[in-house]
Amino acid sequence: MNVNPGDSASVVRLITEGDIRAFAQVTGDFNPIHLDESAAEAGFFGRRIAHGMLLAGFFSAVIAEKLPGKGSIYLSQTLRFLAPAFIGDEITVTVEVLELLGRGKVKLITTCANQMGKVILDGEAVVLVADSENV
């Protein structure tokens, strides 16, 4: 696959009750801030929030399915959690090629923004591209 700085891909995901419950079940993270309305109301954000790592997991889907695409291998990811995501939020997950690192490695900018355009999660990833002859 041929990738170049500035190339980008996005998906839009709606955060649902089912997403949060499934993520808790798979990971074992049953923090009340995610699952218990009463506890969450008394907490910092005043209502339940999505797991931050659920949002970060959406990067993997964009990387594997869109850019750089199938066969890509995650090597690293930095994350900055800037604001919460709530049930019902529509999240735009974007991956952009920042730099070609050589030897098939690509540095990506990763962002999640809510329906108001506010970036709520960002970071950088390094990915090994499956067809690294063109990178």
Helices and strands as residue ranges (DSSP letters): E 8-14, H 17-27, H 32-35, H 37-41, H 52-65, E 73-77, E 80-81, E 90-102, E 105-113, E 119-128, G 132-134
